[in-house]
Structures are given as C-alpha cells and as structure tokens.
Amino acid sequence: MSVEELKAKVEQRLDEIMPELVELSDDIFAHPELRFEEHHAKKVITELLEKHGMDVDHDVANLPTAFAAQVPGHTSKPRVGILSEYDALPEIGHACGHNLIGTSGVGTFLVLASIADELNGSVALYGTPGEEGGGGKITMLEADTFDTLDTVIMTHPIHTESMVDTPFLASTGLTLKFHGKPSHAAAAPEHGINAVDALVNTYVAVNGMRQRMPSDVNICGIIRSGGSAANVIPDYAELFYIVRADNWHKAKDAVDTVIQIAEGSAAAIGASVESEMMKNQHAEFQFYTETKHNPVLEDIFEENLKSIGVNVVPWTKEMGVGSTDFANVSYELPGMHLMLKLDGTDSPPHTREFAEAAGSENGRKWLREAILAMAFSAIDILQEKDRLDQVKQEFAAAD
C-alpha cells in the first residue's frame, strides 16, 4: 500500500472515531487535575485505549498517572513514540490546552493502529504526567522508558500561527524557605528574627542582580508565605522563583547565584534559609533543558501541515517562548514538538481566554489537524527509510 493510500486510510479512520475523541477531550477539560494528580484523565484515556483493543502498561516509571500503550503484536523497529500530556494549571484549568494534547496523542495512536499491519515499523503512545512544573518526561527518561524508540512526536496548541521550529528555554524552579525566630512585635521585638526581612532583602538583591545578568536569563519570583499576623515577628517566609535561560548551564549558574544571595541575606540578620529545587519532584535531574532541533523532522511536519491546509511560519521572538520537559527528550532521541495554531483566541497559553478556546469548537477543529499532521508524518518516517536515516544523521550531527 502506498504512502498516499495509508494517509487516506487513517483519515477515514479518524472520521470514524472523532466523536469518541471529542468526548474524551471534553471530559478531560471538565475535570482539570494538577501535575501528578491526573487520575481521572489517565483513567478515561486508558479505558478508551483498552476499549479499542490496545495493550496498556500502567504506573510507568513508578508514576501512578503515567502509562504506555502499544498495538498488540506490533513492537518492531523502527518505532515512533507519540507523547500525551493531560495535566492542568491551578485555578485556570486547561489553559495550556493539555486536554487537546492528551487527546491528539490518543487519536494519532489509534488511527495509526488501524494500519499497523501495513507499517514498516510500529508506534507507541506514552502518557506523560506533570509537564506543568513536574518534569514527568524527565522521570520517564531516567527510567529508560523511551529506549525502544527511534523518534518521538507531539503537538501543542498555540495562539499564533503554526510553527515547526519553536525553541524552548531551559528552566527550573527554586524554592527558598527562610527561618527566623518568633516574638511579640511590640512587647519584645529584640527577641525575634524576622524571616520576612531575609526574604525581602533577597528579593531586592535578586532584582538588582538581574540588571547584570545576560539578556537571555530570566528570573521571575513570587512570595508564597510572609507571616500571618502583623503583631508577631514571622519566623517563616517562603519565596519561589522560576529561572530560565537559553541553556541549562546558564540557568544553573543563575540559580547558584540566587542561593548565594539568599544565604547572605539570611545570615546578615541571623536567620537561615533552605533551598529546594522544585521543578522535578520525582527526577534526579532538576532542569528542563533547551530544545535540540531536528530540521529533517521539521521539514516532514511542514510538508504534511501544508497538505492539510495549515499555514506554517518561522518562529520569531515576538511569538514568545516557554519551557517544556519535551526538550529533555529531544536530547536523547530525535523529537518534534509541533506548535499548532488554535483558532478563537489572541491570548497566549496560561490565560483564561486560552482555556476557553481549548474547550470550544475551535479546539475540536484543532484536534483533527493535530492528529492528521502527526499521523501523516509518522507514516512518512516509517515508510520512507531514507527520511528516517536523514532524521538520525541530523540528530547525530547536532551533538
């Protein structure tokens, strides 16, 4: 069967299962769950996969909300991995569109399963929890979850035009816990050590430091705790930073500097401080890395996007940039993280407006385009050996 015939067959299969996929996306959207708490999302996804006869492994990498799925009897190489995310954000729910990301991965896997006997290789689906600040993919990497794969793909919604070359910044989270000594603020202030003073001094000093940092280093912080009564000298205060840079080594240098500032600010008033890397709760490596691009994969995806009528533009700084644990995966094997336009919003991800679009009819249109783009590209990767060889050569050359 030709590549064109296989693509026509998966499109037909998509038409057949689209109502189930829309129902799945709407269900996940209606039940937003934070990182590593995605029990409902995992349940409804894996139930749908098992309903369609797929083999599902649960609790992958010792993560209760992770899973892996494969087509029974189809594990040959080359092997394309499809990644799904399904965690939400505090207060604003699926404002990053992970209901769509999760469902698009499921849909891509199921339509490709319908032609499994015709593929020169196989496909697998991975449920990767905790992308929003948890680094689930890093934990799965450290457990060798993706070792059988030749390449890995996923698609993310975005408010701008579609892009195949979006860069991602390295990042990590840093929590600073300041400890002082409580006392009555009026009757015996001399017996207290104000943890908030240590926090404020740190915050001010870090702001001053940012003037001297390279322009590609970004540090953003919030005060999580600062006392509960004004007439009590607070013995505890907490500050949380997200540190980003164009590579993880720069991010680490910035984190080390912030910790030095915090330690000095605390010591100056007799307080103490604990620092915790909070980005990856279950992983040893504590950073989201920058992206390792694969121009051959980018070309394959752009060709298929254009074939289904999706406009593709080059990334520019004006379009913004974020961070993702997919970037860590891209350093271990060739990867493609497509950013696909979500109609109906001019607001970027992590806003209520973006969440509304992700749960609307525009989101359902996005699903179809994302599934076709990934399924068509997976077919090209598996059926055209020369293309896969080029993908691997490009990956090796980029080291």
Secondary structure, DSSP 8 states (H G I E B T S, - for coil): --HHHHHHHHHHHHHHHHHHHHHHHHHHHHS---TT--HHHHHHHHHHHHHTT-EEEESGGG-TT-EEEE-TT---SSEEEEEE----BTTTBSTT-HHHHHHHHHHHHHHHHTTGGGSSSEEEEEE---TTTT-HHHHHHHTTTTTT-SEEEEEEEESSSBBS-----EEEEEEEEEE-B-EETTT-GGG-B-HHHHHHHHHHHHHHHHTTS-TT-EEEEEEEE--S-TTEE-SEEEEEEEEEESSHHHHHHHHHHHHHHHHHHHHHTT-EEEEEE-S-TT-S---B------HHHHHHHHHHHHHTT--B----GGG-----THHHHHTTS-EEEEEEE-TT--S-SSSHHHHHHHTSHHHHHHHHHHHHHHHHHHHHHHH-HHHHHHHHHHHHHT-
